[in-house]
Amino acid sequence: MSIFSKIAAGEIPSYKCAENDEFYAYLDINPMVKGHTLCIPRREVDYIFDMDDDEIARFQVFAKKVALAVKKVCPCVKVGEAVLGLEVPHAHIHLIPMQSEKDMLFNKEKLKLEQSEFQQIADAIYAEFKKL
């Protein structure tokens, strides 16, 4: 079982931002900017392009709703989407609030946030997600 599967199952704590029966979203604990969120399928699948067409379409629609919620909570020009997938063998989408394209540079220094700040951001995103 991947670390992301354990997070989605509640075996490892996370800052939950959104969920449904198929997908789960939570704050990245090493964020590039405030509101950096990961969306994952609950089903363990290593590579996003191994998902069948219907599943990947539902995954993108879920990520879109999460991105809309993130944008409400973390004012930004746009929410960027990145799919890398080399560091964890579980498909995932990074949603990153952007003021500029530099916010999408994965090699830059990560933010350090307090647990209370993570929780406040996650709760606010989840509240906005529920409205959609």
N, C-alpha and C positions, 0 to 999 in steps of 0.2 A: 504494500500500500504506500503510495507516495505521500510526502509531507502535505501536499495540497489536498489529497483525499482525507487525510486526518484532520486538517483544518475544516473542511466542509462538513465532516461528520461530527465536529465539536470535540474531538479528542485532543486537539491543540487549540488553545485560545486564539481568537482573532478579533479584529475590530470590524464587525459585520456591517456592511453598507446596503446589501440587498440580497434577496434569495427567492427562489421558487423551487419547484420539484426537481428541475434539471440543472440549475446553475446557482452559483454562489459568488458574491462579490465582497471583498474586504480590503481594508487599507494595507498597502505595502508597508512593512515595518522599517524599511530602509528607503523612504520616499525621496524622490528627486525634488518634488515640490509638495506643499500641503494639498491633500486630496488625492494623491497618487493611489489609484485603486487597481486591484487585480480582479478580473472576472475569470472564473473557472467552471468547467462542466463538473457536475458531481460524478459523472461516469468517468472512470479513469481511462484516459486516452492520451498517449504521449505527444502526438503531433496534430496540430489543429486541422491539417489537411487530410488526416485519416478519418475525420468525422464525415458522416454522409451528408448529402446536400441539405436535407431538411433539418438535420441537427445543427449544422453550422449556420444555417439561416436563422434558426431560433436563438442560437448563441449570440449572433450579431444584433438581433433585435433586443435581447436582454442587455447586452453591452451598451446599446444606444440609449436605453432607458436609464441605465446607471449613469452614463455620461451626461444626460440631461439633468439628473439629480446632482451630480458633481458640480456642474456649471452653476447651478442655483446657489450652492453652498460656498464654492470657491470661485469667486469672480475671476474670469479669465477671458481672453479673446476667443479661444476655442479649446476643446478638450481633444488632445491628440490620442491616437490609438497606435500601439506597437505590439507586434507579435514576434517574439524572439524564440523562446522555447529551448534554449540550449542548457540553461542552468538547472532546470527542474524537469524531469520526464513526465510532465502533465501539461496538457494544452492550457494556455492562459493568454489573456489579453490585458495589456497595461493600458489604463486610461489616465492621462496626465494633463492636468490643467495647464494651459500654455499662455504665457504673455508674449513669448517669442519662440522660435524654433530651437533656441538654445536649451529650453526647458526639456527637450527630448533627448539630450545627450546623456546616454547611460553611463559614460565614464566620468562624469563630474561628481564632486563630493556630495554625499547624501545629507539630508537634513537630520537633525536630532530633535525629536519632539518628546514632550512628557506624556506619560500614559493618559493623563486627564485630557490633554489636547487631542490625542488620537481618538479617545472615546467621544469627545464632543463633536469632532468632525464626522466620525462614523455615524453617530446618532442623527446628526443633521442630514446627512446624505440619505440614510434609511427613511427618515421622515418624508423627505422629498420624493424618494422612490415610491413610497406607498401611495402618494397622491397621483401617480401616473396611471 
